[in-house]
Amino acid sequence: MTAMPKGPKVLIVTGMSGAGRSTVGKVLQDLGYVLIDGLPLALIDDAAHIHDVEEGETHLAVTIDGRTGIATDDLTEALHLLRSHGTHPTVLFLDARDEVIAKRYDEVRRPHPHSGTTVIESVMAEREDLTPLREMADIVIDTSGYNVHDLRRRIEQEFSEHSAQRMRVSIRSFGFKHGHPQDVDIMLDVRFLPNPHWVEELRPQTGLDAPVRDYVMGMADSQEFLAKVEDLLGFLLPRYESEGRAYLSIGVGCTGGRHRSVALAEEIGDWAIGQGVSASVHHRDLTK
């Protein structure tokens, strides 16, 4: 049975070429959105009216291809028109690091749609063109560390009616040497803690293994850090939620993303769930 969406009545999906727009469109269809691919901005309000979006019976997703040159003034006008008719649109911008997008195009042996001598030059040129649009987005998702299954889970978590109606919190470990995630709201750096990588018997293990976890959490600094983070989140989370925020992403980073950040992310996730928070924990660089 197809799940009905719980998210915005009109969702405008755009972003960098190669960042996962097609995948997101398919997931939104599975969630019950009516999907229109490549609809001109000037026609979005008409489409919302045709599909009775204002009545709340239909949720509409429109994918916008940045290659056609989206003017921020046109998007602003389209959003204003939708709101004037009682519709609350949301703009989702899909992004990824330049080198990740270039690698994706190299792997599929397809040319990048933006003009450029090399793939990376094309990506950089497109990013410059789309920067104003990214700044207008309500939600930015960096797909650099996602495979198609990870991206599906993220979109389902964001827009499926089966997700908790409370604010959802995603806690993600990562390694700074692999690049920091661009879409986290709160970033915690735990590189100040001694690195299990330099303990020979712990090096091949991860923060999910008990010896590494015990090593990391056995430090007084780890315990004090965790207590301060819990105190901070205990203050912030109910206030974010009271403002109507639907999603909060927390990044926990160490050097490689396999030991300290993993152990601390798990601890923070356990605490959050124990507080009744709808939380999930992901480890971006665990296998690198």
N, C-alpha and C positions, 0 to 999 in steps of 0.2 A: 504494500500500500504506500502511495506517495505521501510523504510528510508535507503538511502545509507550512508555509513560512510564518515566522513570528516577527520578522524584521521590518524594515521600512517599506512603505507602500510602493515607492518608486526608488529603485536602486540604480544609480548610474555607475557603470563599471568601466574604468579606463586605466591607463598606465603605460609602462614601457613595453615595447614589443619584446616578446620572449619571456615576460614575467608571469605568464600563466592565465591570461585573459580567457582563452578558449576553454581551459579546464574549469575555471570558475563559472563560466556560462553554463556548462553541462551540469555542474553540481547544483546551481541555482534552479535549473529546470527540474532536476530530481527532487528538489525541495518544494516544488509547486509554483515557482515563479513563471510567469509568462515572459519568455525571453525574446527580445528583438535585437538582432545583431546589426550594428552599424547605422542605427536610426539617426538622422540629422537632429541636432539639438532643437531646431525650430519646430519639430513635429512631436516632441516628447509630450507636451501638454495634450495635444490631440489624441495621442495614443493612450494616455492615462484616462481620458474621457471615454474613448471607445471601449476600453476594457473595464469601465465602471470602477476604476481604482478609488475614486472619491467615496464610493459606497463601502469600501473596505472588504469587498468580496474577492478582489484580485490584487496580487502583488506583481508589479512589473519590474523587470530587470532589463536595462538597456546598455549594451556594450558600445562604447565609443572608441573608435580607432584614432589614436593620436596622430597618425600619419596624415590625416586629412587636414590637420592644422586647426586645432580647437582654440578659438579666441576666448579669453577669460570673460570678456564682456558678453559674448553669446551665452556662455554657461551661466553667468550671473543672471541674465535676463530669463533664461529657461527656468532656473531655480525659483526666481521671484514669481513667475507666472504660475508655477505649480503650487507654491505656497498660498498664493492669492485665491486659489480654488480649493483650499483646505487639504492639500496633499503635502506630506512632509518628506521631501526627497533626501537621499543620502548619496554622497559621492564616495566611491571606493576606488582608491588608486593602488594598483599593483606595481611593485618595484622589485628590483634585484640589483646587486652590485654589477658594475660594468663588466668585470672579467667573467662573472657567472653567466651573464646574458651572452657574451661573446662565445663562451665555451659551449653553450646550448646550441647556438647557430652552427658552430663548427661540427658538433656531433651529428646534427641532422643534415649537414651539407646543404643548407639552404641560405640564399643571400639575405642579408638584413634589408628590410624594406626602406630604410632611410638611406639617402645617398651618402656615400663615403668611400674613400680609397680602400680602407680595410674595415673589417667588422667592428673592431673596437672604436674606430673613428666614427662610424655610423651610430654606434650606441651613444657615444659622447655627444654627438650633434643632436640626437633625438632627446637626450636628457636635458640639454640646454633649452630646447624648444618647449619641453613639457614641465619645466620647473615651476612656472606660475600656476599650472593646473594642479600640480602636486600640493602646492601650498594652500589651495582651495579645498582639498579633500577633507572629508570628515573622518575617514578611516584610511590609513596607509598600511599595507601589508607587504613586508619584505620577504620575498619567496626564495631568497638566496640559499637557505639551508633546507628547503622543502623539496621532497619528491612529490609526485602527483597524489599519493595517498595522504601525506602530511597536509597538503594544501586542501584536499577534500575535507579532512577532519577539521581544519581551521575554519573553513567556510560553513560547515555544518554547525560547528560550535557557535559561530557568530549569528547564523540566520535561521536555524531550525527551531520549530516550535517545541521540539522535545528537549531543547536546552533549558536549563533553569531560567526562570524569569528574573532572578536576581542577577546582579553584575557577575560576570565570569572573570576569573583571574587565571592567566596563563603564566607559569613560571618556567623559564627556559635557561638552561645552562649553555655556555658557549666558551670557545677559546679565542682570546684576543688575537692570537697569531693567525687565525683563520678569518679575521675581520669581525668587527662587532656588528650585531644586528641593528638595522636602521629603524625598526618599527616598535622598539620597546619604550614604554612610558617611564619606567624606573630602571636604572642600570646600577648594579652592585658589583664592585671590583674586589675580588677576594685574593688577589695576587700577593697581598701582604702576609699571607699565611705560608709557613714552610711547605715546600712542594713535595708530595709523595713520589713524584717522578724520580727524585734523586735517591730514593730508598730502593735498592735493587729488587727486593722481593715484592715490592708494591708496584713497581713500574708497569708490569704487564696487566695489572688489574685496573679497575675503575672505581669511581665513587659509589657504584651500586654494590660493590663487594664489601663484606663486613670488615676485613682488615684495613682497607683504605678508609672506610667510613669511621671506624674506631680511631684510626690515626688522626684524621682531620678533626673530628669532634672531641677528641681527647685533649685538645689544646685549650688553655684558658682563654686565649684570644678568640677562638672560634665560638666558645660558649657566650662570651661577652658580646661579640658581634651579632650572634643570632638573637640574643635577648634584645639588643637595640633595634634590630630589624623588626622583630615581632612587635615591639613597642611602637615603632613608626607606623607599621602597617595597621596595627590596632587603632591608631589615630586616624589614618588616611582612608582606609577602606569604607567605613560607614559614611564618611563625608563625600567621597567620590560617588557612592551609590545614591546618596540623598540628592545629588545633583543630576541624577538620571543617567549616569554613565553606564553603558552596557558591557564594556570590556576593558580590562586593564592587563597590560603585559609587563612582566618583570624579568629582566635579564640578570643572570648571575654569571660573571665571567672570571676565568683564571687564564693561565697561559695557553694551555692546550685544550681545555674543555673536557678533560677526561677524569680528573680526580677531585680537586677542591670544589670547583663550581658544581659538580654533579652532587657531591655529598651535601653541600649547603642548600642547593635547590630542593633536594629531597626533604631536608629538614624543614625548610620554609613551607613546602607544600603540605607536609604532615601537619604543621601547626595551623595552616590556613583551613584545611579540611576539618581539623579538630574544633575550629571556631565556627563551623557551619558555613564556611565560604565555598562557593562553587569553584573549585580550583583544579587545575591540571598541571602536570609537570612533564616537560619535554627536554631531551638532551641532544642538542644540535650536532655536536662534534664528538660524540661518545666513541664512534668507530674510526675516527681519523688518526 
